[in-house]
């Protein structure tokens, strides 16, 4: 891999790490959300549909990101092992 490509990969991986760090800091927000949804009259049935849909989408996206992460690392290891 050329030096400029290595630098670009390092830059992108650093950006991914920074994004992961921000996601980790959102754990408190999600705990707060779980507390809030139990308040009486939290939301209407229609708003509940949006809330559930967004939560499902976030779970799907997170699972996809996890799979992509694993594939990237496993692929890199496979290249080195050959």
PyMOL commands that set and color helices and strands:
alter all, ss='L'
color gray80, all
select helices_A, chain A and resi 3-25+27-36+45-81
alter helices_A, ss='H'
color red, helices_A
deselect
rebuild
show_as cartoon
